[in-house]
């Protein structure tokens, strides 16, 4: 079961405290979607729904300005591509609950390539490591480092990996 606190924790670095609090109903809805998801459904469709919901909610709360104040007091403008990254970060609590087996390995591999999912790459690298060759793990690490900024992977991917 995914808790609303996990959704909030995934979005708070992106949205800051005040906006996260203002989006309480949307956080609840996202939590419901994550808990209702089944492998028979497309992960891509779920990610797109979360992306759209977040965009609409932030647009409405900020009155279209897309400016928000972060925890450190700084102001930042949210870009359109940030919503896909937020949606992907929200999927992580769901993806780590998937069984470690060949079926879900394939599902995560396909999703990570078709949807540019850092969360799927993270789960593949950390939870599914035993199902990969050392070369595959190096490829995941290399791809991650080339395609994503360090602040998004330094917590779980060693700098020398």
Phi, psi and omega in degrees: 000129179267130181268152177301328179300328177291321177294315179299316180298324179289326185266337184303318177298331180278321190255343184077169183293308183300316181289323176301317179295323180290340182257030182306314181295320179292323177298320178296316180296316178298317178301317178299314180300317180297318181287336179272348184294144174228155181300347176285345180264158179281127174297323180300318180295320178296315179300318180293323177295316179296316178305309182296316180299314180296317179301309182300317183293315180293319178301316181292312184294324181270004181056038176084353181284331180061028176256137178215156181260128180274175182303325183278003179092350180284156179254142181217146176265128178279130178268158181304318182290343177294331182292324176294321178294320177298313180299320179295318178297324179291332179288338184307312179301331176286314185295328180285350178270351181293143177298145178273092179211173185297323181298313181283333173300313178297317179301314180292320178299312180298315181297318182296329180273322182281334186240007182050056185263110175292326178298318178295318177299319179298315180293319177300319183285323186266308185274330185256017184304323182294341180266005180245154171279162176302326179294320179294319178296320177296322179295318177299315180297315181297313179301315181300313183292329180280332188256346185230147178291149183305327181299340181272343183232350187297335181292327186240350182239118182298144181299331182265003182289000000 
